[in-house]
Amino acid sequence: MIVHGEAAVRLLDSDTDADTWSALLKLLPQSQQDVYFQPEYVRLHRFEPDARAFLFVYNDGDAVWAKPLILRPIPESYGAGTGLYDIDAVYGYSGPLCNVQEPTFLQAAHDAFDVWCREQGVVAEFVRYHPFLGNEAWDSQAVEAHIDRTTVSSEIAAPDEMMAAFSGNTRNMIRKSGRLGVRIEAVDTVETMSLFASMYKMNMDYVNADPYYYFAPAYFEGLAALIRERGFMLVARHESDVLAGVLFLQGRRFLHYHLSAADYSKRKTGTTNAILFDALCRGHKANLERLHLGGGTTSAKDDSLFKFKESMGTHYHAFYIGKRVHQLEPYTRLKAAWRAAFPEQAKYSTRVLCYRYRDSA
């Protein structure tokens, strides 16, 4: 811990400081105590062997600014030199947390973070902000933030009220699923995760998904343990067949539709609608306020996944992403070496961490 007067900088590790990390989150408004900021979730995203999951904390008295991050060493073979790092975001929604909106405090927090990044050798940074919090406003102006896409949420209310608010077509889809004999069940994530992971991979192969959306078995294992404590898995069954499964993450106020998978060879009309309605009903019992459905696979307004989520939603949200180059010289070398070695990956060149895309096509 570095202390300047009453102000202090702390770097909390998701493994060794998890209790302190969790306790600090409880000092923030409930809306900021969402599952995506918890140490158990952030640590799942240490995809590289040497990656570390941290919460950077700046506080001055009771005023707190905190930012979860994945710190990754940049291999010397990438062509930028030694002792360099980058910062990546978790899958989902993240960004800074803050309980004070006073400009002087925010600037002091940003300055402290900049000093730490320079001392650590951070070259570049990518951030995904939380659509419910608008927390891109709490980050440094040096971060280039822009809207990536629109996401959708559904306000949680009594089941009859929610059903009445749906369009006639959506209500028919939910009811038709039941008439077809589809049953929605909550299952143990640890016991069912291997089946879900297998279906999920087949789905990603089917849509030729970006490599980022593929997860290693260790990720699903960790996710199963997390959801057992902070969420639930729903599956749709027809007779002895599992048609689809959806993983939901639960925070203090919000429920999140996290990942889904389906057996396309066993499709039944209205299956996913029925799963989401069941999740909404469970959210009502848990006194949650909103189910975040997320966005589409693209930013297009006619994206089919977005249109489906829109049919179950009540509110729209702007999802921002942010990027920042902390050290221009090594970053320029990184990008030039990557372009020369992997010209087939040029489609990723607008991403700030583009040099991480290194698999040959």
C-alpha positions in Angstrom: 0.0 0.0 0.0 1.3 3.5 -0.9 0.0 6.3 1.3 0.1 10.1 0.5 -1.4 12.0 3.4 -4.8 10.5 3.9 -4.9 9.1 0.4 -3.8 5.5 -0.3 -3.2 3.2 -3.3 -3.8 -0.5 -2.9 -3.5 -3.4 -5.3 -5.7 -6.3 -4.3 -5.0 -9.7 -5.7 -8.0 -11.9 -6.5 -6.4 -14.9 -4.8 -4.6 -13.6 -1.7 -6.8 -10.5 -1.1 -10.2 -11.8 -2.0 -11.8 -11.1 1.4 -10.5 -7.6 1.5 -11.6 -7.1 -2.1 -15.1 -8.3 -1.3 -15.3 -6.2 1.8 -14.4 -3.1 -0.1 -17.1 -3.7 -2.6 -19.7 -3.7 0.2 -18.7 -0.1 1.0 -20.0 0.9 -2.4 -23.6 1.5 -3.6 -25.5 -1.7 -4.1 -25.7 -1.1 -7.9 -21.9 -1.3 -8.0 -21.8 -4.6 -6.0 -22.5 -6.5 -9.2 -21.2 -10.0 -9.8 -18.9 -8.9 -12.6 -16.8 -7.0 -10.1 -16.4 -9.8 -7.6 -12.9 -11.4 -7.2 -14.3 -14.9 -8.0 -15.5 -13.7 -11.3 -12.5 -11.5 -12.3 -10.0 -14.3 -11.6 -11.7 -16.6 -14.1 -10.2 -14.4 -16.9 -6.6 -15.1 -16.3 -6.4 -16.9 -19.6 -2.6 -16.7 -19.9 -0.5 -18.6 -17.4 1.2 -15.5 -16.1 -1.8 -13.2 -16.0 -2.9 -11.7 -12.7 -6.3 -10.5 -11.6 -6.2 -7.3 -9.5 -8.4 -4.6 -8.1 -6.6 -1.2 -8.2 -8.0 0.9 -5.3 -7.5 4.6 -4.6 -9.1 6.0 -1.6 -9.0 9.2 0.3 -10.9 8.8 3.6 -14.3 7.3 2.7 -14.0 8.2 -1.0 -13.1 5.2 -3.1 -12.2 4.7 -6.8 -11.5 1.1 -7.8 -10.8 -0.7 -11.1 -10.7 -4.4 -11.7 -8.2 -5.5 -14.3 -6.4 -8.4 -15.8 -2.7 -7.6 -16.0 -0.8 -9.7 -18.6 3.0 -9.8 -19.4 3.7 -9.2 -23.1 6.1 -11.9 -24.3 9.5 -10.6 -25.4 8.9 -12.6 -28.7 6.1 -10.1 -29.6 8.9 -7.6 -30.5 8.4 -4.7 -28.1 11.1 -5.5 -25.5 11.1 -6.9 -21.9 9.2 -6.1 -18.8 6.1 -4.9 -20.5 2.4 -5.6 -19.8 -1.1 -4.8 -21.0 -4.4 -4.6 -19.3 -7.4 -6.6 -20.5 -11.1 -6.6 -19.4 -13.1 -9.5 -18.2 -15.8 -11.0 -20.5 -18.9 -9.2 -19.6 -19.0 -5.7 -18.0 -16.5 -4.0 -15.9 -14.7 -0.6 -15.6 -14.1 1.6 -12.6 -16.3 1.9 -9.5 -16.6 5.1 -7.5 -18.7 6.4 -4.6 -17.7 10.1 -5.1 -18.3 12.1 -8.2 -16.1 15.0 -7.2 -13.8 16.0 -10.1 -10.8 16.7 -7.9 -11.0 13.3 -6.3 -11.5 11.6 -9.7 -8.5 13.3 -11.1 -6.4 12.3 -8.2 -7.5 8.7 -8.7 -6.7 8.8 -12.4 -3.3 10.3 -11.7 -2.5 7.5 -9.2 -3.6 4.9 -11.7 -1.4 6.5 -14.4 1.6 6.4 -12.1 1.0 2.7 -11.3 0.7 1.9 -15.0 4.0 3.6 -15.8 5.8 1.9 -13.0 4.3 -1.4 -14.0 5.3 -1.1 -17.7 1.7 -1.1 -19.0 1.7 -0.5 -22.8 -2.0 -0.6 -23.6 -5.4 -1.1 -21.9 -8.8 -2.3 -23.0 -12.0 -1.7 -20.9 -15.6 -2.9 -21.1 -17.9 -0.6 -19.2 -21.1 -1.6 -17.3 -24.2 -0.5 -19.3 -26.3 0.0 -16.1 -23.7 2.2 -14.3 -22.5 4.6 -17.0 -19.1 4.2 -15.4 -17.2 5.3 -18.5 -17.8 8.7 -17.0 -15.6 7.7 -14.0 -12.6 6.8 -16.1 -9.8 8.9 -17.2 -10.4 11.2 -20.2 -7.2 9.7 -21.6 -9.2 6.5 -22.3 -10.8 6.6 -25.8 -14.4 5.5 -24.9 -17.1 4.9 -27.5 -20.4 3.1 -27.8 -19.9 -0.5 -29.0 -23.6 -1.4 -29.3 -27.0 -1.2 -27.6 -28.0 -3.8 -25.0 -31.4 -4.7 -23.7 -32.7 -5.4 -20.2 -36.1 -6.5 -18.8 -37.5 -5.0 -15.7 -38.4 -7.6 -13.2 -41.9 -7.5 -11.7 -44.7 -10.0 -10.7 -44.9 -12.8 -13.3 -48.4 -11.8 -14.4 -47.3 -8.2 -15.0 -44.3 -9.2 -17.0 -46.3 -11.6 -19.1 -48.9 -8.9 -19.8 -46.1 -6.5 -20.9 -44.8 -8.9 -23.6 -46.1 -8.7 -27.2 -48.7 -11.1 -28.2 -46.2 -13.0 -30.2 -43.8 -13.4 -27.3 -46.5 -14.6 -25.0 -47.5 -17.2 -27.7 -43.9 -18.4 -28.0 -43.7 -19.0 -24.2 -47.0 -20.8 -24.1 -46.3 -22.8 -27.2 -43.1 -24.1 -25.6 -45.2 -25.5 -22.7 -47.7 -27.1 -25.1 -44.9 -28.8 -26.9 -43.9 -30.5 -23.6 -40.8 -28.4 -22.9 -39.9 -28.3 -19.2 -37.6 -25.6 -17.7 -35.5 -26.8 -14.8 -32.8 -25.4 -12.6 -29.8 -27.8 -12.5 -26.6 -28.2 -10.6 -23.9 -26.3 -12.6 -21.1 -28.6 -11.5 -22.9 -31.7 -12.7 -24.2 -30.2 -15.9 -21.4 -27.9 -17.0 -19.6 -30.4 -19.2 -22.7 -30.9 -21.3 -23.3 -27.2 -21.5 -19.7 -26.5 -22.5 -19.9 -29.2 -25.3 -23.1 -27.6 -26.7 -21.6 -24.1 -26.4 -18.5 -25.1 -28.5 -20.7 -26.6 -31.2 -22.7 -23.4 -31.3 -19.6 -21.3 -31.6 -18.3 -23.5 -34.4 -21.7 -23.3 -36.2 -21.6 -19.4 -36.2 -17.8 -19.2 -36.9 -17.4 -17.1 -33.8 -14.5 -14.9 -32.9 -11.8 -16.8 -31.0 -12.5 -14.6 -28.0 -15.8 -16.4 -27.5 -14.2 -19.8 -27.1 -13.3 -20.7 -23.5 -11.0 -23.4 -22.1 -12.4 -26.2 -19.8 -10.9 -24.5 -16.8 -13.1 -21.4 -17.4 -16.3 -23.5 -17.4 -15.2 -25.4 -14.3 -14.6 -22.1 -12.4 -17.8 -20.7 -13.8 -19.7 -23.7 -12.5 -18.5 -23.1 -9.0 -19.2 -19.4 -9.1 -22.7 -19.8 -10.5 -23.5 -22.4 -7.8 -23.0 -19.5 -5.3 -24.0 -16.5 -7.4 -26.5 -17.5 -10.0 -28.2 -20.5 -11.6 -28.3 -22.6 -14.7 -31.6 -23.3 -16.4 -32.0 -26.1 -19.0 -34.9 -26.9 -21.3 -35.8 -30.6 -21.5 -38.1 -32.4 -23.8 -38.7 -36.0 -22.6 -35.1 -37.2 -22.0 -33.4 -34.6 -24.3 -31.7 -31.4 -23.2 -32.6 -28.8 -25.8 -30.8 -25.8 -24.4 -29.1 -24.3 -21.4 -28.5 -20.8 -20.1 -26.2 -19.5 -17.4 -27.4 -16.6 -15.2 -25.1 -14.6 -12.9 -26.7 -12.8 -10.0 -25.5 -9.6 -8.3 -27.0 -7.5 -5.4 -29.6 -5.9 -7.7 -29.2 -7.3 -11.2 -29.5 -10.7 -12.9 -27.4 -11.3 -16.1 -28.0 -13.6 -19.0 -24.4 -14.7 -19.3 -23.9 -17.6 -21.8 -26.3 -19.8 -23.6 -26.1 -23.0 -25.7 -28.6 -25.1 -27.6 -28.7 -28.4 -29.5 -29.8 -27.1 -32.9 -30.9 -30.6 -34.0 -33.6 -30.6 -31.3 -35.1 -27.2 -31.6 -38.5 -26.5 -30.2 -40.4 -23.2 -30.7 -40.2 -20.8 -27.8 -37.6 -22.7 -25.8 -35.3 -19.7 -25.1 -38.3 -17.5 -24.5 -39.5 -19.9 -21.8 -36.1 -20.1 -20.2 -35.9 -16.3 -19.9 -39.4 -16.0 -18.5 -38.5 -18.6 -15.9 -35.4 -16.6 -15.0 -37.4 -13.4 -14.7 -39.8 -15.2 -12.3 -36.8 -16.4 -10.2 -35.4 -12.9 -10.2 -38.7 -11.7 -8.8 -38.5 -14.2 -6.0 -35.0 -13.0 -5.2 -36.1 -9.3 -5.2 -33.9 -8.4 -8.1 -34.6 -5.3 -10.2 -33.6 -6.1 -13.7 -32.4 -8.9 -16.0 -29.7 -7.8 -18.4 -30.1 -9.7 -21.7 -27.1 -8.1 -23.4 -26.8 -7.2 -27.1 -26.5 -8.9 -30.4 -23.6 -10.6 -32.0 -23.0 -7.4 -34.0 -23.9 -3.7 -33.5 -26.5 -3.8 -36.3 -30.1 -2.9 -35.4 -31.4 -5.9 -37.4 -29.0 -8.3 -35.7 -31.1 -11.5 -35.2 -29.9 -12.1 -31.6 -30.5 -8.4 -30.7 -34.1 -8.6 -32.2 -34.8 -11.7 -30.1 -33.6 -10.0 -26.9 -35.5 -6.9 -27.8 -38.7 -8.9 -27.9 -38.2 -9.9 -24.2 -36.9 -6.5 -23.1 -38.2 -3.3 -21.6 -35.2 -0.9 -21.6 -32.2 -0.1 -23.8 -28.7 0.7 -22.6 -25.5 2.0 -24.2 -22.6 -0.4 -23.9 -19.3 1.5 -24.0 -15.8 0.1 -24.6 -12.6 2.0 -24.0 -9.0 1.7 -25.2 -5.8 3.5 -24.3 -2.2 3.4 -25.4 -0.1 4.2 -22.3 3.3 3.9 -24.1 3.3 4.8 -27.7 6.8 3.7 -28.7 6.7 0.0 -27.6 3.0 -0.1 -28.7 4.0 1.0 -32.2 6.7 -1.7 -32.3 4.3 -4.3 -31.1 1.7 -3.5 -33.8 4.3 -3.3 -36.6 5.8 -6.7 -35.7 2.3 -8.3 -35.4 1.2 -6.9 -38.8 4.4 -8.2 -40.5 4.1 -11.7 -38.9 0.3 -12.2 -39.1 -1.1 -10.3 -42.1 -4.1 -12.6 -42.2 -5.2 -11.2 -38.9 -5.6 -7.7 -40.3 -9.3 -7.6 -39.5 -8.4 -7.1 -35.8 -6.1 -4.1 -36.5 -8.6 -1.6 -35.0 -8.5 -3.4 -31.6 -6.1 -1.9 -29.2 -4.8 -5.3 -28.1 -4.7 -6.5 -31.7 -1.2 -8.0 -31.3 -2.7 -10.7 -29.1 -4.4 -12.3 -32.2 -1.6 -14.5 -33.4 -3.1 -17.7 -34.7 -2.5 -18.3 -38.4 -5.7 -18.5 -40.5 
